[in-house]
Amino acid sequence: MLLFAILLLASSVLAADVSDWKTGDVTGEVVEGRKDFPCYSLSRDNYTCSACIQLHDSCAWCGAPLFDAKKQYARCDNRARLLEHGCPESYIEDPQTVLEVEKDEPLSDKGQVENEDDAVQLKPQEMFVEIRPS
């Protein structure tokens, strides 16, 4: 059973769309969800902004007080659908992951510097990371 779960997880990761990002010499990969993911599968027991944005990386929340007064559309959907259904951009909660290199000095060893404590052996040295809740 565990092997089946691992194979299922691996196949879903391989099937997902992947985008590459590169900042300086730091490289990585962000695995994105499918664009048509139904964010409206959120449980009615926990239908909140927090639960919505944690459900999937493609989900966003419309916090406009009068959005969908006729109860036609879900508040939890992807950004494009919320805009299409009339949610004002300023009311959409859709936090994004941010990775910024703040200090990225070249690598060196103790033979290249006067004081061995000044040797740079890790690259980058400082980063700002803001991760979308999930």
GUDO-559667 format. One record per residue: residue number from 1; x, y, z of N, C-alpha, C in turn. Coordinates in Angstrom, 1 decimal. Example, Ala and Ser with C-alpha at 12.3 -4.5 7.8 and 13.67 -1.06 7.14 Angstrom:
// residues 2
<1,<13.2,-5.7,7.8>,<12.3,-4.5,7.8>,<13.2,-3.3,7.8>>
<2,<12.8,-2.2,7.1>,<13.7,-1.1,7.1>,<12.9,0.0,7.9>>
This chain:
// residues 134
<1,<0.8,-1.2,0.0>,<0.0,0.0,0.0>,<0.9,1.3,0.0>>
<2,<1.9,1.2,0.8>,<2.8,2.4,0.9>,<3.5,2.6,-0.5>>
<3,<3.9,1.5,-1.1>,<4.6,1.6,-2.4>,<3.6,2.2,-3.4>>
<4,<2.4,1.8,-3.4>,<1.4,2.4,-4.3>,<1.2,3.9,-4.1>>
<5,<1.2,4.3,-2.8>,<1.1,5.7,-2.5>,<2.3,6.5,-3.0>>
<6,<3.5,5.9,-2.9>,<4.7,6.6,-3.3>,<4.7,6.7,-4.8>>
<7,<4.3,5.6,-5.5>,<4.2,5.7,-7.0>,<3.2,6.7,-7.5>>
<8,<2.1,6.7,-6.8>,<1.0,7.7,-7.2>,<1.5,9.1,-7.0>>
<9,<2.2,9.4,-5.9>,<2.7,10.7,-5.7>,<3.8,11.1,-6.7>>
<10,<4.7,10.2,-7.0>,<5.7,10.4,-8.0>,<5.1,10.7,-9.3>>
<11,<4.1,9.9,-9.7>,<3.5,10.1,-11.1>,<2.8,11.5,-11.1>>
<12,<2.2,11.9,-10.1>,<1.5,13.2,-10.1>,<2.5,14.4,-10.1>>
<13,<3.6,14.2,-9.5>,<4.7,15.3,-9.6>,<5.2,15.3,-11.0>>
<14,<5.5,14.2,-11.6>,<6.0,14.2,-12.9>,<5.0,14.7,-13.9>>
<15,<3.8,14.5,-13.7>,<2.7,15.0,-14.6>,<2.4,16.5,-14.5>>
<16,<2.8,17.1,-13.4>,<2.5,18.5,-13.2>,<3.4,19.4,-14.1>>
<17,<2.9,20.6,-14.4>,<3.7,21.6,-15.1>,<4.8,22.0,-14.2>>
<18,<6.0,22.3,-14.8>,<7.1,22.7,-14.0>,<7.7,24.0,-14.6>>
<19,<8.0,24.9,-13.8>,<8.6,26.1,-14.3>,<10.0,26.3,-13.5>>
<20,<11.0,26.7,-14.3>,<12.3,26.9,-13.7>,<12.5,28.4,-13.3>>
<21,<13.2,28.6,-12.3>,<13.6,29.9,-11.9>,<15.1,30.0,-11.7>>
<22,<15.6,31.1,-11.9>,<17.1,31.3,-11.7>,<17.3,32.7,-11.2>>
<23,<18.1,32.8,-10.2>,<18.4,34.1,-9.6>,<19.9,34.0,-9.3>>
<24,<20.7,34.7,-10.1>,<22.2,34.6,-9.9>,<22.6,33.2,-10.2>>
<25,<23.4,32.6,-9.3>,<23.8,31.3,-9.4>,<22.9,30.3,-8.7>>
<26,<21.9,30.8,-8.1>,<20.9,29.9,-7.3>,<19.9,29.5,-8.3>>
<27,<19.7,28.2,-8.5>,<18.7,27.7,-9.4>,<17.8,26.7,-8.6>>
<28,<16.6,26.6,-9.1>,<15.7,25.7,-8.4>,<14.5,25.4,-9.3>>
<29,<13.5,24.7,-8.8>,<12.4,24.4,-9.6>,<11.1,24.5,-8.7>>
<30,<10.1,25.1,-9.2>,<8.8,25.2,-8.5>,<7.8,24.4,-9.3>>
<31,<7.3,23.4,-8.7>,<6.3,22.6,-9.4>,<4.9,23.2,-9.2>>
<32,<4.3,23.6,-10.3>,<3.0,24.2,-10.3>,<1.9,23.2,-10.4>>
<33,<0.8,23.6,-9.9>,<-0.4,22.7,-10.1>,<-1.0,22.9,-11.4>>
<34,<-2.0,22.1,-11.8>,<-2.7,22.2,-13.0>,<-3.5,23.5,-13.0>>
<35,<-3.6,24.2,-14.1>,<-4.3,25.5,-14.2>,<-5.8,25.3,-14.0>>
<36,<-6.4,24.2,-14.3>,<-7.8,24.0,-14.1>,<-8.2,23.3,-12.8>>
<37,<-7.3,23.3,-11.8>,<-7.6,22.7,-10.5>,<-8.8,23.3,-9.9>>
<38,<-9.8,22.4,-9.5>,<-11.0,22.9,-8.9>,<-10.8,23.4,-7.4>>
<39,<-10.5,24.6,-7.2>,<-10.3,25.1,-5.9>,<-11.6,25.1,-5.1>>
<40,<-12.7,25.0,-5.7>,<-14.0,25.0,-5.0>,<-14.3,23.7,-4.4>>
<41,<-13.3,22.8,-4.2>,<-13.5,21.5,-3.5>,<-13.3,21.7,-2.0>>
<42,<-13.2,23.0,-1.6>,<-13.0,23.3,-0.2>,<-14.2,23.0,0.6>>
<43,<-14.0,22.3,1.8>,<-15.1,21.9,2.6>,<-15.9,23.1,3.2>>
<44,<-17.2,22.9,3.2>,<-18.1,23.9,3.7>,<-17.8,24.2,5.2>>
<45,<-17.3,23.2,5.9>,<-17.0,23.3,7.4>,<-15.8,24.3,7.6>>
<46,<-15.0,24.5,6.6>,<-13.8,25.3,6.8>,<-13.6,26.2,5.6>>
<47,<-14.7,26.9,5.2>,<-14.7,27.8,4.0>,<-14.2,29.2,4.4>>
<48,<-12.8,29.3,4.5>,<-12.2,30.5,4.9>,<-11.1,30.9,3.9>>
<49,<-10.6,32.1,4.0>,<-9.5,32.5,3.2>,<-8.3,31.7,3.4>>
<50,<-8.0,31.5,4.7>,<-6.8,30.7,5.1>,<-6.8,29.3,4.5>>
<51,<-8.0,28.6,4.7>,<-8.1,27.3,4.2>,<-8.0,27.2,2.6>>
<52,<-8.5,28.3,2.0>,<-8.5,28.3,0.5>,<-7.1,28.4,0.0>>
<53,<-6.3,29.4,0.5>,<-4.9,29.5,-0.1>,<-4.0,28.4,0.3>>
<54,<-4.4,27.7,1.4>,<-3.5,26.5,1.7>,<-3.9,25.3,1.0>>
<55,<-5.1,25.3,0.3>,<-5.6,24.1,-0.4>,<-4.7,23.7,-1.6>>
<56,<-4.3,24.7,-2.3>,<-3.5,24.4,-3.5>,<-2.8,25.7,-4.0>>
<57,<-1.7,25.6,-4.6>,<-1.0,26.8,-5.0>,<-1.7,27.6,-6.1>>
<58,<-2.7,27.1,-6.8>,<-3.4,27.8,-7.8>,<-4.6,28.5,-7.2>>
<59,<-5.0,28.3,-6.0>,<-6.2,28.8,-5.4>,<-6.0,30.2,-4.8>>
<60,<-7.0,31.1,-5.0>,<-7.0,32.4,-4.5>,<-8.4,32.7,-3.9>>
<61,<-8.4,33.7,-3.1>,<-9.7,34.0,-2.3>,<-10.1,35.4,-2.7>>
<62,<-11.4,35.6,-2.9>,<-12.0,36.9,-3.1>,<-12.6,37.4,-1.8>>
<63,<-12.1,38.5,-1.2>,<-12.6,39.0,0.0>,<-13.5,40.2,-0.1>>
<64,<-14.0,40.5,-1.3>,<-14.9,41.6,-1.5>,<-16.2,41.3,-0.8>>
<65,<-16.7,42.2,0.0>,<-17.9,42.0,0.8>,<-19.1,41.6,0.0>>
<66,<-19.3,42.3,-1.1>,<-20.5,42.0,-1.9>,<-20.3,41.1,-3.1>>
<67,<-19.1,40.4,-3.2>,<-18.8,39.5,-4.3>,<-19.9,38.4,-4.3>>
<68,<-20.4,38.2,-5.5>,<-21.4,37.1,-5.7>,<-22.5,37.1,-4.7>>
<69,<-23.2,38.2,-4.7>,<-24.4,38.2,-3.8>,<-25.5,37.2,-4.1>>
<70,<-25.5,36.7,-5.4>,<-26.4,35.7,-5.8>,<-26.0,34.3,-5.6>>
<71,<-24.8,34.2,-5.0>,<-24.2,32.8,-4.7>,<-24.0,32.0,-5.9>>
<72,<-23.6,32.6,-7.0>,<-23.4,31.9,-8.3>,<-22.0,31.3,-8.3>>
<73,<-21.0,32.1,-7.8>,<-19.6,31.7,-7.9>,<-18.9,31.5,-6.5>>
<74,<-17.9,30.7,-6.5>,<-17.2,30.4,-5.3>,<-16.2,31.6,-5.0>>
<75,<-16.0,31.9,-3.7>,<-15.0,32.8,-3.3>,<-13.6,32.2,-3.5>>
<76,<-13.5,30.9,-3.4>,<-12.2,30.2,-3.6>,<-12.1,29.6,-5.0>>
<77,<-11.2,30.2,-5.8>,<-11.0,29.8,-7.2>,<-9.7,30.3,-7.6>>
<78,<-9.3,30.0,-8.9>,<-8.0,30.6,-9.3>,<-8.2,32.1,-9.6>>
<79,<-7.1,32.8,-9.7>,<-7.1,34.3,-9.9>,<-7.9,34.7,-11.1>>
<80,<-7.7,34.0,-12.2>,<-8.3,34.4,-13.5>,<-9.8,34.2,-13.4>>
<81,<-10.3,33.2,-12.8>,<-11.8,33.0,-12.7>,<-12.4,34.0,-11.7>>
<82,<-11.7,34.3,-10.6>,<-12.2,35.3,-9.7>,<-12.4,36.7,-10.4>>
<83,<-11.4,37.1,-11.2>,<-11.5,38.3,-12.0>,<-12.6,38.2,-13.0>>
<84,<-12.7,37.1,-13.7>,<-13.8,36.9,-14.7>,<-15.2,37.0,-14.1>>
<85,<-15.3,36.5,-12.8>,<-16.6,36.6,-12.2>,<-16.9,37.9,-11.4>>
<86,<-16.0,38.9,-11.6>,<-16.2,40.2,-11.0>,<-15.6,40.5,-9.7>>
<87,<-14.7,39.7,-9.2>,<-14.0,40.1,-8.0>,<-12.9,41.2,-8.3>>
<88,<-13.0,42.3,-7.6>,<-12.0,43.4,-7.9>,<-10.6,42.9,-7.5>>
<89,<-9.6,43.2,-8.3>,<-8.2,42.8,-8.1>,<-7.7,43.1,-6.7>>
<90,<-8.1,44.2,-6.1>,<-7.6,44.7,-4.8>,<-8.1,43.8,-3.7>>
<91,<-9.1,43.0,-4.0>,<-9.7,42.1,-2.9>,<-9.3,40.6,-3.1>>
<92,<-8.4,40.3,-4.0>,<-7.9,39.0,-4.2>,<-6.7,38.7,-3.4>>
<93,<-6.8,37.6,-2.6>,<-5.7,37.2,-1.8>,<-5.1,36.0,-2.5>>
<94,<-3.8,36.1,-2.9>,<-3.2,35.1,-3.7>,<-1.7,35.2,-3.4>>
<95,<-1.2,34.9,-2.2>,<0.2,35.1,-1.9>,<1.1,34.2,-2.7>>
<96,<2.3,34.7,-3.1>,<3.2,34.0,-3.9>,<4.5,33.8,-3.2>>
<97,<5.2,32.7,-3.5>,<6.5,32.5,-3.0>,<7.5,33.4,-3.6>>
<98,<8.4,34.0,-2.7>,<9.4,35.0,-3.1>,<10.8,34.5,-2.7>>
<99,<11.7,34.4,-3.6>,<13.1,34.1,-3.3>,<14.0,35.2,-3.9>>
<100,<14.7,35.8,-3.0>,<15.6,36.9,-3.4>,<17.0,36.7,-2.8>>
<101,<18.0,36.7,-3.6>,<19.4,36.6,-3.1>,<19.8,38.0,-2.6>>
<102,<20.3,38.1,-1.3>,<20.7,39.4,-0.8>,<22.2,39.5,-0.7>>
<103,<22.9,38.4,-0.5>,<24.3,38.5,-0.5>,<24.9,37.3,-1.2>>
<104,<25.7,37.5,-2.2>,<26.2,36.4,-3.0>,<27.7,36.7,-3.4>>
<105,<28.6,36.5,-2.5>,<30.0,36.7,-2.8>,<30.6,35.5,-3.4>>
<106,<31.7,35.6,-4.2>,<32.3,34.5,-4.8>,<32.9,33.6,-3.7>>
<107,<33.0,32.3,-4.1>,<33.6,31.3,-3.2>,<35.1,31.5,-3.0>>
<108,<35.6,31.2,-1.9>,<37.1,31.3,-1.7>,<37.5,30.3,-0.6>>
<109,<38.7,30.1,-0.5>,<39.2,29.2,0.6>,<40.2,29.9,1.5>>
<110,<40.6,29.2,2.5>,<41.5,29.9,3.5>,<42.8,30.4,2.9>>
<111,<43.3,29.8,1.8>,<44.5,30.2,1.1>,<44.4,31.5,0.4>>
<112,<43.2,31.9,0.1>,<42.9,33.1,-0.7>,<42.6,34.3,0.1>>
<113,<42.5,34.2,1.4>,<42.2,35.3,2.3>,<43.1,35.3,3.5>>
<114,<43.3,36.5,4.0>,<44.2,36.7,5.2>,<43.8,35.9,6.4>>
<115,<42.5,36.1,6.7>,<41.9,35.5,7.9>,<41.0,34.3,7.5>>
<116,<41.3,33.1,7.9>,<40.5,32.0,7.4>,<39.0,32.1,7.8>>
<117,<38.7,32.9,8.8>,<37.3,33.1,9.1>,<36.6,33.9,8.0>>
<118,<37.3,34.6,7.1>,<36.7,35.3,6.0>,<36.5,34.5,4.8>>
<119,<36.9,33.2,4.8>,<36.7,32.4,3.6>,<35.2,32.2,3.4>>
<120,<34.8,32.2,2.1>,<33.4,32.0,1.8>,<33.3,30.6,1.2>>
<121,<32.5,29.8,1.9>,<32.3,28.4,1.5>,<30.9,28.0,1.2>>
<122,<30.0,29.0,1.2>,<28.6,28.7,1.0>,<28.1,29.8,0.1>>
<123,<27.3,29.4,-0.9>,<26.8,30.4,-1.9>,<25.3,30.2,-2.2>>
<124,<24.5,31.1,-2.1>,<24.7,32.5,-1.6>,<24.7,32.5,-0.1>>
<125,<25.2,33.6,0.4>,<25.4,33.7,1.9>,<24.1,34.2,2.6>>
<126,<23.3,35.0,1.9>,<22.0,35.5,2.5>,<20.9,35.5,1.5>>
<127,<19.8,35.0,1.9>,<18.6,35.0,1.0>,<17.4,35.5,1.8>>
<128,<16.4,36.1,1.1>,<15.1,36.4,1.6>,<14.2,35.4,1.0>>
<129,<13.4,34.7,1.9>,<12.5,33.7,1.4>,<11.1,33.9,2.1>>
<130,<10.1,34.0,1.2>,<8.8,34.2,1.7>,<8.0,33.1,1.1>>
<131,<7.4,32.2,1.8>,<6.8,31.0,1.3>,<5.2,31.1,1.4>>
<132,<4.6,30.8,0.3>,<3.1,30.7,0.4>,<2.6,29.7,1.4>>
<133,<1.7,30.0,2.2>,<1.2,29.0,3.1>,<0.6,27.7,2.4>>
<134,<0.9,26.6,2.9>,<0.3,25.4,2.4>,<0.4,24.2,3.3>>
